[in-house]
Amino acid sequence: MKIDLLYIDDCPSWQGGLENLKSALKAEGLEAVIRLVRVPDNAEAARLKFLGSPAFCVDGVDFWPIPRERYNLNCRIYSTPQGLKGIPTVDMLREKLRSLFVNNA
């Protein structure tokens, strides 16, 4: 299994997102190659359909897709049980991993 974590350099949250992803994978007993993908500019953001940093994708599909017409470099906000945060919770990631991988196995 491969998961891309897309991020921008100026995002203060992407490393916390990486740690939560690792924790979620471990809690679910899953192994994955996590590929860190730095998004350097708006052209690459558009090509990748980048929804903000950090973004979690499998096969180019964001875990939490949002339809957009324009893509650019920005930090992302997630709606969590604790309110708006810069990263999804471990439980949110666990739920997404289960729906993406365990149910499709």
C-alpha positions in Angstrom: 0.0 0.0 0.0 1.3 3.5 -0.9 0.0 6.8 0.6 1.2 10.2 -0.6 1.3 13.0 1.9 1.3 16.2 -0.1 2.6 19.3 1.7 4.1 22.8 1.3 7.2 24.0 3.1 5.4 26.9 5.0 2.7 24.6 6.5 3.2 24.2 10.2 0.9 21.1 10.3 2.2 18.6 7.8 4.6 16.9 10.2 1.9 16.4 12.7 -0.2 15.0 9.9 2.6 12.5 9.1 2.8 11.4 12.8 -1.0 11.0 12.9 -0.9 8.9 9.7 1.8 6.7 11.1 -0.2 6.2 14.4 -3.4 5.4 12.4 -1.6 2.8 10.3 -0.1 1.2 13.4 -3.4 1.1 15.2 -5.0 -0.5 12.2 -2.2 -3.0 11.8 -1.5 -1.8 8.3 1.8 -1.2 6.6 2.2 1.4 3.9 4.9 3.2 2.1 4.4 6.9 2.8 5.7 9.1 0.1 6.3 12.8 1.1 5.4 15.0 -1.9 6.5 18.6 -1.6 4.3 20.9 -3.7 6.6 23.7 -4.8 4.3 26.1 -6.8 0.7 26.8 -8.0 1.3 25.0 -11.3 2.2 21.8 -9.5 -0.7 22.3 -7.1 -3.1 22.5 -10.1 -1.5 19.4 -11.7 -1.9 17.4 -8.5 -5.3 18.9 -7.7 -3.8 19.8 -4.3 -6.4 20.7 -1.7 -4.0 22.1 0.8 -1.3 21.0 3.2 -1.3 18.4 4.5 -3.2 16.3 2.0 -3.4 12.5 2.1 -3.8 10.6 -1.2 -3.9 7.2 -2.7 -3.7 6.8 -6.5 -4.0 10.5 -6.8 -7.3 10.6 -4.9 -7.5 12.7 -1.8 -8.8 11.0 1.3 -11.3 13.9 1.7 -12.0 15.2 -1.8 -13.5 18.6 -2.3 -14.6 19.8 -5.8 -12.6 22.9 -6.9 -12.0 24.9 -10.0 -8.6 26.3 -8.8 -5.8 24.8 -6.9 -3.0 26.7 -5.2 -0.5 26.6 -2.3 -2.2 26.8 1.0 -2.6 25.2 4.4 -5.6 23.0 4.9 -8.2 23.0 7.6 -10.0 19.8 8.7 -13.3 19.7 10.6 -12.5 17.4 13.6 -14.6 16.5 16.6 -12.6 19.1 18.5 -13.3 21.8 15.9 -11.3 23.1 13.0 -7.7 21.9 13.0 -4.7 21.8 10.7 -4.6 18.0 10.6 -7.1 15.2 10.8 -7.2 13.2 14.0 -5.8 9.7 14.3 -9.3 8.4 14.6 -10.3 10.2 11.4 -7.4 8.7 9.5 -8.1 5.3 11.0 -11.7 5.4 9.7 -10.5 6.5 6.3 -7.9 3.8 6.1 -10.5 1.2 7.1 -12.9 2.4 4.4 -10.1 2.6 1.7 -8.2 -0.6 2.5 -9.7 -3.0 4.9 -13.2 -3.0 3.3 -11.6 -3.4 -0.2 -9.3 -6.2 0.7 
